[in-house]
Amino acid sequence: MAKSRTELRIARHERLRKRLEGTPNRPRLAVYRSLKHISAQIIDDTTGTTLAAASSLEKGLDTKGNAGGAKTVGEKLAQRAKEKGIDAVVFDRGGFRYHGRVAALAEGARGAGLEF
């Protein structure tokens, strides 16, 4: 039986995670994209803690899940990371293509000073 799109994305994500790991010096920026929204979090995989997070669902951001909203989410996430002293991250696209909203989020984070 054919696998669903979600199962294929999860398989891609598992393949990526074999070589991506967030450390205290360089945590992982994980992206999740749903049909309507986008969210991202910065994770230290050694302790399993989320250091910073941002989402298009937040009330203060007033964004949608489109590319413009994704860029705003990336900028907000980078701002929160800078407040915690995080300058460099490893980008984890979550099995999604680096295109559209995922790329816009990355550009927003880079533009706000996050290095990856």
The first five atom37 places (N, CA, C, CB, O) and aatype in JSON, in Angstrom:
{
  "aatype": [12, 0, 11, 15, 1, 16, 6, 10, 1, 9, 0, 1, 8, 6, 1, 10, 1, 11, 1, 10, 6, 7, 16, 14, 2, 1, 14, 1, 10, 0, 19, 18, 1, 15, 10, 11, 8, 9, 15, 0, 5, 9, 9, 3, 3, 16, 16, 7, 16, 16, 10, 0, 0, 0, 15, 15, 10, 6, 11, 7, 10, 3, 16, 11, 7, 2, 0, 7, 7, 0, 11, 16, 19, 7, 6, 11, 10, 0, 5, 1, 0, 11, 6, 11, 7, 9, 3, 0, 19, 19, 13, 3, 1, 7, 7, 13, 1, 18, 8, 7, 1, 19, 0, 0, 10, 0, 6, 7, 0, 1, 7, 0, 7, 10, 6, 13],
  "atom_mask": [
    [1, 1, 1, 1, 1],
    [1, 1, 1, 1, 1],
    [1, 1, 1, 1, 1],
    [1, 1, 1, 1, 1],
    [1, 1, 1, 1, 1],
    [1, 1, 1, 1, 1],
    [1, 1, 1, 1, 1],
    [1, 1, 1, 1, 1],
    [1, 1, 1, 1, 1],
    [1, 1, 1, 1, 1],
    [1, 1, 1, 1, 1],
    [1, 1, 1, 1, 1],
    [1, 1, 1, 1, 1],
    [1, 1, 1, 1, 1],
    [1, 1, 1, 1, 1],
    [1, 1, 1, 1, 1],
    [1, 1, 1, 1, 1],
    [1, 1, 1, 1, 1],
    [1, 1, 1, 1, 1],
    [1, 1, 1, 1, 1],
    [1, 1, 1, 1, 1],
    [1, 1, 1, 0, 1],
    [1, 1, 1, 1, 1],
    [1, 1, 1, 1, 1],
    [1, 1, 1, 1, 1],
    [1, 1, 1, 1, 1],
    [1, 1, 1, 1, 1],
    [1, 1, 1, 1, 1],
    [1, 1, 1, 1, 1],
    [1, 1, 1, 1, 1],
    [1, 1, 1, 1, 1],
    [1, 1, 1, 1, 1],
    [1, 1, 1, 1, 1],
    [1, 1, 1, 1, 1],
    [1, 1, 1, 1, 1],
    [1, 1, 1, 1, 1],
    [1, 1, 1, 1, 1],
    [1, 1, 1, 1, 1],
    [1, 1, 1, 1, 1],
    [1, 1, 1, 1, 1],
    [1, 1, 1, 1, 1],
    [1, 1, 1, 1, 1],
    [1, 1, 1, 1, 1],
    [1, 1, 1, 1, 1],
    [1, 1, 1, 1, 1],
    [1, 1, 1, 1, 1],
    [1, 1, 1, 1, 1],
    [1, 1, 1, 0, 1],
    [1, 1, 1, 1, 1],
    [1, 1, 1, 1, 1],
    [1, 1, 1, 1, 1],
    [1, 1, 1, 1, 1],
    [1, 1, 1, 1, 1],
    [1, 1, 1, 1, 1],
    [1, 1, 1, 1, 1],
    [1, 1, 1, 1, 1],
    [1, 1, 1, 1, 1],
    [1, 1, 1, 1, 1],
    [1, 1, 1, 1, 1],
    [1, 1, 1, 0, 1],
    [1, 1, 1, 1, 1],
    [1, 1, 1, 1, 1],
    [1, 1, 1, 1, 1],
    [1, 1, 1, 1, 1],
    [1, 1, 1, 0, 1],
    [1, 1, 1, 1, 1],
    [1, 1, 1, 1, 1],
    [1, 1, 1, 0, 1],
    [1, 1, 1, 0, 1],
    [1, 1, 1, 1, 1],
    [1, 1, 1, 1, 1],
    [1, 1, 1, 1, 1],
    [1, 1, 1, 1, 1],
    [1, 1, 1, 0, 1],
    [1, 1, 1, 1, 1],
    [1, 1, 1, 1, 1],
    [1, 1, 1, 1, 1],
    [1, 1, 1, 1, 1],
    [1, 1, 1, 1, 1],
    [1, 1, 1, 1, 1],
    [1, 1, 1, 1, 1],
    [1, 1, 1, 1, 1],
    [1, 1, 1, 1, 1],
    [1, 1, 1, 1, 1],
    [1, 1, 1, 0, 1],
    [1, 1, 1, 1, 1],
    [1, 1, 1, 1, 1],
    [1, 1, 1, 1, 1],
    [1, 1, 1, 1, 1],
    [1, 1, 1, 1, 1],
    [1, 1, 1, 1, 1],
    [1, 1, 1, 1, 1],
    [1, 1, 1, 1, 1],
    [1, 1, 1, 0, 1],
    [1, 1, 1, 0, 1],
    [1, 1, 1, 1, 1],
    [1, 1, 1, 1, 1],
    [1, 1, 1, 1, 1],
    [1, 1, 1, 1, 1],
    [1, 1, 1, 0, 1],
    [1, 1, 1, 1, 1],
    [1, 1, 1, 1, 1],
    [1, 1, 1, 1, 1],
    [1, 1, 1, 1, 1],
    [1, 1, 1, 1, 1],
    [1, 1, 1, 1, 1],
    [1, 1, 1, 1, 1],
    [1, 1, 1, 0, 1],
    [1, 1, 1, 1, 1],
    [1, 1, 1, 1, 1],
    [1, 1, 1, 0, 1],
    [1, 1, 1, 1, 1],
    [1, 1, 1, 0, 1],
    [1, 1, 1, 1, 1],
    [1, 1, 1, 1, 1],
    [1, 1, 1, 1, 1]
  ],
  "atom_positions": [
    [[0.84, -1.18, 0.0], [0.0, 0.0, 0.0], [0.88, 1.25, 0.0], [-0.95, 0.0, 1.21], [1.94, 1.27, 0.63]],
    [[0.45, 2.26, -0.7], [1.22, 3.5, -0.81], [1.21, 4.26, 0.51], [0.67, 4.38, -1.94], [0.22, 4.25, 1.24]],
    [[2.32, 4.92, 0.8], [2.41, 5.71, 2.02], [1.79, 7.08, 1.8], [3.87, 5.84, 2.48], [1.79, 7.61, 0.69]],
    [[1.26, 7.65, 2.88], [0.66, 8.97, 2.78], [1.75, 10.04, 2.74], [-0.31, 9.22, 3.96], [2.91, 9.76, 3.0]],
    [[1.37, 11.26, 2.42], [2.32, 12.37, 2.37], [2.95, 12.6, 3.74], [1.63, 13.65, 1.89], [4.14, 12.9, 3.84]],
    [[2.14, 12.46, 4.78], [2.65, 12.66, 6.14], [3.68, 11.6, 6.5], [1.5, 12.63, 7.15], [4.72, 11.92, 7.08]],
    [[3.41, 10.35, 6.16], [4.36, 9.27, 6.43], [5.67, 9.48, 5.68], [3.76, 7.92, 6.06], [6.74, 9.22, 6.22]],
    [[5.58, 9.95, 4.44], [6.79, 10.23, 3.66], [7.58, 11.39, 4.26], [6.43, 10.54, 2.2], [8.81, 11.35, 4.29]],
    [[6.88, 12.42, 4.75], [7.57, 13.56, 5.37], [8.27, 13.13, 6.65], [6.58, 14.71, 5.67], [9.4, 13.53, 6.91]],
    [[7.6, 12.31, 7.44], [8.19, 11.83, 8.69], [9.43, 10.98, 8.4], [7.16, 11.02, 9.5], [10.42, 11.06, 9.13]],
    [[9.38, 10.18, 7.35], [10.55, 9.37, 6.97], [11.71, 10.28, 6.56], [10.19, 8.41, 5.8], [12.85, 10.02, 6.93]],
    [[11.41, 11.35, 5.81], [12.46, 12.31, 5.44], [13.04, 12.98, 6.68], [11.91, 13.38, 4.47], [14.25, 13.18, 6.78]],
    [[12.15, 13.33, 7.62], [12.61, 13.98, 8.84], [13.5, 13.06, 9.67], [11.41, 14.43, 9.68], [14.53, 13.5, 10.19]],
    [[13.13, 11.8, 9.79], [13.96, 10.84, 10.51], [15.31, 10.67, 9.85], [13.24, 9.48, 10.6], [16.33, 10.52, 10.53]],
    [[15.35, 10.69, 8.53], [16.6, 10.58, 7.79], [17.5, 11.79, 8.07], [16.32, 10.46, 6.27], [18.71, 11.66, 8.23]],
    [[16.88, 12.97, 8.11], [17.64, 14.2, 8.42], [18.16, 14.19, 9.85], [16.77, 15.44, 8.19], [19.29, 14.61, 10.11]],
    [[17.34, 13.71, 10.78], [17.7, 13.77, 12.19], [18.85, 12.84, 12.55], [16.51, 13.43, 13.03], [19.42, 12.96, 13.64]],
    [[19.19, 11.9, 11.67], [20.33, 11.04, 11.93], [21.63, 11.84, 11.99], [20.44, 9.95, 10.85], [22.56, 11.49, 12.71]],
    [[21.68, 12.94, 11.23], [22.91, 13.73, 11.19], [22.77, 15.12, 11.78], [23.38, 13.84, 9.77], [23.77, 15.84, 11.88]],
    [[21.58, 15.52, 12.18], [21.38, 16.82, 12.82], [21.17, 16.64, 14.31], [20.18, 17.56, 12.19], [20.32, 15.85, 14.74]],
    [[21.94, 17.38, 15.1], [21.75, 17.32, 16.53], [22.02, 18.7, 17.12], [22.65, 16.25, 17.18], [23.02, 19.34, 16.8]],
    [[21.14, 19.14, 17.99], [21.31, 20.42, 18.65], [22.14, 20.27, 19.91], [0.0, 0.0, 0.0], [21.86, 19.41, 20.75]],
    [[23.17, 21.09, 20.04], [24.03, 21.08, 21.22], [23.81, 22.37, 22.0], [25.53, 20.92, 20.83], [23.16, 23.28, 21.5]],
    [[24.33, 22.46, 23.22], [24.18, 23.73, 23.95], [24.83, 24.91, 23.23], [24.78, 23.59, 25.34], [24.34, 26.04, 23.32]],
    [[25.93, 24.66, 22.52], [26.61, 25.73, 21.78], [25.89, 26.09, 20.5], [28.03, 25.34, 21.46], [25.87, 27.26, 20.09]],
    [[25.29, 25.1, 19.85], [24.6, 25.31, 18.57], [23.31, 24.48, 18.57], [25.52, 24.92, 17.36], [23.3, 23.37, 18.05]],
    [[22.23, 25.01, 19.15], [20.98, 24.25, 19.23], [20.3, 24.12, 17.86], [20.02, 24.93, 20.21], [20.72, 24.74, 16.88]],
    [[19.27, 23.3, 17.82], [18.58, 22.99, 16.57], [17.34, 23.87, 16.41], [18.18, 21.5, 16.52], [16.55, 23.99, 17.34]],
    [[17.18, 24.48, 15.24], [15.98, 25.26, 14.92], [15.06, 24.33, 14.13], [16.33, 26.58, 14.11], [15.3, 24.07, 12.95]],
    [[14.01, 23.85, 14.77], [13.07, 22.91, 14.16], [11.85, 23.66, 13.65], [12.66, 21.81, 15.16], [11.27, 24.48, 14.37]],
    [[11.45, 23.37, 12.42], [10.31, 24.04, 11.78], [9.18, 23.04, 11.6], [10.72, 24.65, 10.4], [9.41, 21.89, 11.23]],
    [[7.95, 23.48, 11.87], [6.77, 22.69, 11.57], [5.8, 23.56, 10.79], [6.11, 22.13, 12.86], [5.5, 24.68, 11.18]],
    [[5.32, 23.02, 9.68], [4.4, 23.75, 8.81], [3.12, 22.93, 8.68], [5.03, 24.02, 7.4], [3.13, 21.78, 8.24]],
    [[2.01, 23.55, 9.08], [0.71, 22.91, 8.87], [0.05, 23.58, 7.66], [-0.2, 23.01, 10.15], [0.68, 24.42, 7.0]],
    [[-1.17, 23.23, 7.38], [-1.84, 23.83, 6.23], [-2.08, 25.32, 6.41], [-3.16, 23.12, 5.97], [-1.99, 26.08, 5.45]],
    [[-2.38, 25.75, 7.64], [-2.72, 27.15, 7.88], [-1.65, 27.93, 8.62], [-3.99, 27.22, 8.63], [-1.62, 29.16, 8.52]],
    [[-0.78, 27.28, 9.36], [0.15, 27.98, 10.24], [1.56, 27.42, 10.12], [-0.32, 27.91, 11.68], [1.78, 26.37, 9.51]],
    [[2.5, 28.13, 10.73], [3.89, 27.69, 10.79], [4.42, 28.0, 12.18], [4.75, 28.37, 9.69], [4.1, 29.03, 12.76]],
    [[5.23, 27.09, 12.69], [5.84, 27.31, 14.0], [7.27, 26.81, 13.97], [5.03, 26.61, 15.12], [7.63, 25.97, 13.15]],
    [[8.08, 27.36, 14.87], [9.47, 26.96, 14.96], [9.91, 27.04, 16.41], [10.37, 27.85, 14.05], [9.41, 27.85, 17.19]],
    [[10.86, 26.19, 16.75], [11.42, 26.24, 18.09], [12.9, 25.92, 18.05], [10.68, 25.28, 19.02], [13.36, 25.2, 17.16]],
    [[13.63, 26.45, 19.0], [15.05, 26.2, 19.12], [15.22, 25.21, 20.27], [15.87, 27.54, 19.36], [14.8, 25.48, 21.4]],
    [[15.85, 24.06, 19.97], [15.89, 22.95, 20.91], [17.33, 22.54, 21.2], [15.1, 21.75, 20.35], [18.16, 22.45, 20.29]],
    [[17.62, 22.31, 22.47], [18.88, 21.72, 22.9], [18.62, 20.23, 23.06], [19.43, 22.37, 24.24], [17.96, 19.82, 24.02]],
    [[19.14, 19.4, 22.15], [18.83, 17.97, 22.16], [19.55, 17.21, 23.26], [19.19, 17.37, 20.83], [19.12, 16.11, 23.61]],
    [[20.63, 17.76, 23.82], [21.32, 17.05, 24.9], [20.47, 16.99, 26.16], [22.67, 17.73, 25.2], [20.48, 15.99, 26.87]],
    [[19.72, 18.06, 26.44], [18.84, 18.07, 27.61], [17.37, 17.89, 27.23], [19.01, 19.37, 28.38], [16.54, 17.63, 28.09]],
    [[17.06, 18.03, 25.95], [15.68, 17.87, 25.49], [14.79, 19.04, 25.86], [0.0, 0.0, 0.0], [13.59, 18.87, 26.08]],
    [[15.37, 20.23, 25.93], [14.59, 21.41, 26.32], [14.44, 22.38, 25.16], [15.26, 22.12, 27.49], [15.32, 22.5, 24.3]],
    [[13.31, 23.05, 25.14], [13.06, 24.11, 24.17], [13.56, 25.42, 24.75], [11.54, 24.19, 23.79], [13.14, 25.82, 25.84]],
    [[14.45, 26.07, 24.03], [15.06, 27.31, 24.51], [14.28, 28.54, 24.08], [16.49, 27.41, 24.01], [14.2, 29.52, 24.82]],
    [[13.7, 28.5, 22.88], [12.89, 29.61, 22.37], [11.91, 29.05, 21.35], [13.78, 30.74, 21.74], [12.18, 28.03, 20.7]],
    [[10.78, 29.72, 21.2], [9.77, 29.26, 20.24], [8.97, 30.45, 19.73], [8.83, 28.22, 20.89], [8.86, 31.48, 20.39]],
    [[8.41, 30.28, 18.53], [7.53, 31.29, 17.93], [6.58, 30.57, 16.99], [8.34, 32.4, 17.19], [6.92, 29.54, 16.41]],
    [[5.38, 31.13, 16.84], [4.36, 30.51, 16.01], [3.46, 31.58, 15.41], [3.54, 29.51, 16.82], [3.31, 32.66, 15.96]],
    [[2.86, 31.26, 14.27], [1.92, 32.19, 13.65], [0.59, 32.2, 14.41], [1.68, 31.81, 12.18], [-0.28, 33.02, 14.11]],
    [[0.43, 31.32, 15.39], [-0.79, 31.28, 16.21], [-0.75, 32.26, 17.38], [-1.0, 29.87, 16.73], [-1.77, 32.48, 18.03]],
    [[0.41, 32.84, 17.66], [0.54, 33.75, 18.8], [-0.31, 35.0, 18.61], [2.0, 34.14, 19.02], [-0.4, 35.53, 17.5]],
    [[-0.91, 35.46, 19.68], [-1.8, 36.62, 19.6], [-1.05, 37.91, 19.29], [-2.57, 36.77, 20.89], [-1.56, 38.74, 18.54]],
    [[0.13, 38.09, 19.85], [0.87, 39.34, 19.68], [1.47, 39.54, 18.3], [0.0, 0.0, 0.0], [1.79, 40.66, 17.93]],
    [[1.63, 38.47, 17.53], [2.3, 38.58, 16.23], [1.37, 39.1, 15.13], [2.86, 37.25, 15.82], [1.84, 39.78, 14.22]],
    [[0.1, 38.8, 15.19], [-0.87, 39.2, 14.17], [-0.4, 38.8, 12.77], [-1.1, 40.71, 14.22], [-0.37, 39.62, 11.86]],
    [[-0.05, 37.52, 12.61], [0.4, 37.02, 11.32], [-0.5, 35.89, 10.87], [1.86, 36.55, 11.38], [-1.26, 35.33, 11.66]],
    [[-0.39, 35.57, 9.61], [-1.06, 34.41, 9.05], [0.02, 33.37, 8.75], [-1.88, 34.78, 7.77], [1.2, 33.61, 9.01]],
    [[-0.37, 32.25, 8.22], [0.58, 31.19, 7.93], [1.2, 31.29, 6.55], [0.0, 0.0, 0.0], [1.79, 30.33, 6.07]],
    [[1.09, 32.47, 5.91], [1.66, 32.61, 4.57], [3.15, 32.97, 4.66], [0.91, 33.7, 3.77], [3.71, 32.99, 5.75]],
    [[3.79, 33.23, 3.52], [5.23, 33.49, 3.5], [5.59, 34.74, 4.29], [5.72, 33.63, 2.07], [6.6, 34.76, 4.98]],
    [[4.78, 35.77, 4.2], [5.04, 36.98, 4.98], [4.95, 36.72, 6.48], [0.0, 0.0, 0.0], [5.76, 37.22, 7.26]],
    [[3.96, 35.95, 6.87], [3.82, 35.58, 8.27], [4.96, 34.7, 8.74], [0.0, 0.0, 0.0], [5.41, 34.82, 9.88]],
    [[5.43, 33.81, 7.87], [6.54, 32.93, 8.21], [7.81, 33.75, 8.44], [6.77, 31.89, 7.11], [8.6, 33.45, 9.34]],
    [[8.0, 34.77, 7.64], [9.18, 35.63, 7.81], [9.1, 36.36, 9.16], [9.29, 36.65, 6.65], [10.11, 36.48, 9.85]],
    [[7.93, 36.83, 9.52], [7.73, 37.49, 10.81], [7.99, 36.53, 11.96], [6.3, 38.06, 10.91], [8.6, 36.92, 12.96]],
    [[7.54, 35.29, 11.83], [7.78, 34.28, 12.87], [9.28, 34.03, 13.01], [7.05, 32.96, 12.53], [9.78, 33.91, 14.12]],
    [[10.0, 33.96, 11.89], [11.45, 33.77, 11.93], [12.16, 34.93, 12.61], [0.0, 0.0, 0.0], [13.09, 34.72, 13.39]],
    [[11.71, 36.15, 12.32], [12.31, 37.33, 12.96], [12.06, 37.32, 14.47], [11.76, 38.62, 12.34], [12.96, 37.63, 15.25]],
    [[10.83, 36.98, 14.87], [10.48, 36.94, 16.29], [11.28, 35.86, 17.01], [8.97, 36.7, 16.47], [11.75, 36.07, 18.13]],
    [[11.44, 34.71, 16.38], [12.2, 33.62, 16.97], [13.66, 34.03, 17.15], [12.11, 32.36, 16.1], [14.26, 33.75, 18.19]],
    [[14.24, 34.68, 16.15], [15.62, 35.13, 16.24], [15.79, 36.16, 17.36], [16.09, 35.72, 14.91], [16.78, 36.15, 18.08]],
    [[14.81, 37.04, 17.5], [14.85, 38.04, 18.56], [14.84, 37.37, 19.94], [13.65, 39.02, 18.43], [15.6, 37.75, 20.82]],
    [[13.98, 36.37, 20.11], [13.91, 35.65, 21.39], [15.18, 34.86, 21.64], [12.7, 34.7, 21.4], [15.62, 34.74, 22.79]],
    [[15.79, 34.31, 20.58], [17.04, 33.57, 20.73], [18.17, 34.51, 21.15], [17.39, 32.84, 19.42], [19.0, 34.16, 21.99]],
    [[18.21, 35.69, 20.55], [19.24, 36.68, 20.9], [19.13, 37.08, 22.36], [19.12, 37.93, 19.99], [20.14, 37.26, 23.04]],
    [[17.9, 37.23, 22.87], [17.68, 37.57, 24.27], [18.25, 36.49, 25.2], [16.2, 37.76, 24.54], [18.68, 36.8, 26.32]],
    [[18.24, 35.24, 24.74], [18.76, 34.13, 25.55], [20.25, 33.88, 25.28], [17.97, 32.87, 25.27], [20.83, 32.98, 25.88]],
    [[20.86, 34.68, 24.4], [22.29, 34.54, 24.12], [22.62, 33.5, 23.06], [0.0, 0.0, 0.0], [23.75, 33.02, 23.01]],
    [[21.66, 33.14, 22.22], [21.89, 32.16, 21.15], [22.17, 32.9, 19.86], [20.66, 31.2, 20.99], [21.35, 33.7, 19.4]],
    [[23.33, 32.64, 19.26], [23.71, 33.32, 18.02], [23.71, 32.38, 16.81], [25.08, 33.93, 18.18], [23.44, 32.82, 15.7]],
    [[24.01, 31.1, 17.04], [24.14, 30.15, 15.93], [23.27, 28.92, 16.21], [25.62, 29.74, 15.72], [23.19, 28.45, 17.35]],
    [[22.63, 28.41, 15.16], [21.77, 27.24, 15.27], [22.02, 26.3, 14.1], [20.28, 27.65, 15.32], [22.68, 26.66, 13.12]],
    [[21.5, 25.08, 14.21], [21.48, 24.11, 13.12], [20.04, 24.1, 12.6], [21.96, 22.67, 13.58], [19.11, 23.92, 13.39]],
    [[19.84, 24.27, 11.3], [18.49, 24.36, 10.74], [17.94, 22.98, 10.44], [18.5, 25.22, 9.46], [18.56, 22.2, 9.7]],
    [[16.78, 22.66, 11.01], [16.09, 21.4, 10.79], [14.77, 21.71, 10.09], [15.85, 20.62, 12.14], [13.84, 22.23, 10.72]],
    [[14.68, 21.4, 8.82], [13.5, 21.76, 8.04], [12.34, 20.79, 8.26], [13.85, 21.8, 6.56], [11.26, 20.99, 7.69]],
    [[12.53, 19.78, 9.06], [11.44, 18.9, 9.46], [10.9, 18.0, 8.37], [0.0, 0.0, 0.0], [9.75, 17.56, 8.46]],
    [[11.67, 17.73, 7.34], [11.2, 16.9, 6.25], [10.45, 17.67, 5.18], [0.0, 0.0, 0.0], [10.05, 17.1, 4.17]],
    [[10.26, 18.98, 5.4], [9.6, 19.83, 4.41], [10.64, 20.33, 3.4], [8.86, 21.03, 5.1], [11.83, 20.4, 3.73]],
    [[10.21, 20.68, 2.2], [11.12, 21.26, 1.23], [11.58, 22.62, 1.69], [10.45, 21.36, -0.14], [10.82, 23.36, 2.31]],
    [[12.82, 22.96, 1.4], [13.33, 24.3, 1.71], [12.84, 25.22, 0.59], [14.92, 24.32, 1.83], [13.56, 25.54, -0.35]],
    [[11.58, 25.63, 0.74], [10.91, 26.38, -0.32], [9.71, 27.07, 0.29], [10.5, 25.46, -1.5], [9.12, 26.55, 1.23]],
    [[9.35, 28.22, -0.22], [8.12, 28.88, 0.23], [8.19, 29.35, 1.67], [0.0, 0.0, 0.0], [9.07, 30.13, 2.04]],
    [[7.25, 28.87, 2.48], [7.15, 29.33, 3.87], [8.34, 28.91, 4.73], [5.88, 28.79, 4.49], [8.76, 29.67, 5.6]],
    [[8.88, 27.72, 4.5], [10.04, 27.26, 5.27], [11.25, 28.14, 4.96], [10.35, 25.77, 4.96], [11.98, 28.54, 5.87]],
    [[11.47, 28.44, 3.69], [12.58, 29.31, 3.29], [12.37, 30.73, 3.8], [12.74, 29.32, 1.77], [13.33, 31.39, 4.2]],
    [[11.12, 31.22, 3.81], [10.83, 32.56, 4.31], [11.12, 32.66, 5.79], [9.37, 32.94, 4.03], [11.66, 33.67, 6.25]],
    [[10.78, 31.63, 6.55], [11.09, 31.62, 7.98], [12.61, 31.68, 8.19], [10.49, 30.37, 8.65], [13.09, 32.41, 9.05]],
    [[13.35, 30.9, 7.4], [14.81, 30.89, 7.52], [15.39, 32.26, 7.17], [15.41, 29.81, 6.61], [16.3, 32.74, 7.85]],
    [[14.88, 32.89, 6.12], [15.36, 34.22, 5.74], [15.08, 35.25, 6.83], [14.7, 34.67, 4.42], [15.93, 36.1, 7.12]],
    [[13.91, 35.17, 7.43], [13.56, 36.08, 8.51], [14.49, 35.91, 9.7], [0.0, 0.0, 0.0], [14.92, 36.9, 10.3]],
    [[14.8, 34.66, 10.05], [15.7, 34.4, 11.18], [17.11, 34.87, 10.87], [15.7, 32.91, 11.52], [17.78, 35.44, 11.73]],
    [[17.57, 34.63, 9.64], [18.9, 35.09, 9.24], [18.97, 36.62, 9.23], [19.28, 34.53, 7.86], [19.96, 37.21, 9.67]],
    [[17.93, 37.24, 8.72], [17.88, 38.7, 8.65], [17.91, 39.36, 10.02], [0.0, 0.0, 0.0], [18.4, 40.48, 10.16]],
    [[17.38, 38.66, 11.03], [17.36, 39.2, 12.39], [18.63, 38.86, 13.16], [16.16, 38.67, 13.14], [18.74, 39.18, 14.34]],
    [[19.6, 38.2, 12.5], [20.91, 37.98, 13.11], [21.22, 36.59, 13.56], [0.0, 0.0, 0.0], [22.27, 36.38, 14.18]],
    [[20.37, 35.61, 13.28], [20.66, 34.23, 13.66], [21.54, 33.6, 12.58], [19.34, 33.4, 13.85], [21.29, 33.78, 11.39]],
    [[22.57, 32.88, 12.99], [23.54, 32.33, 12.03], [23.3, 30.84, 11.85], [24.98, 32.58, 12.51], [23.26, 30.08, 12.82]],
    [[23.14, 30.4, 10.59], [23.08, 28.97, 10.24], [23.33, 28.8, 8.77], [21.72, 28.35, 10.64], [23.33, 27.68, 8.27]]
  ]
}
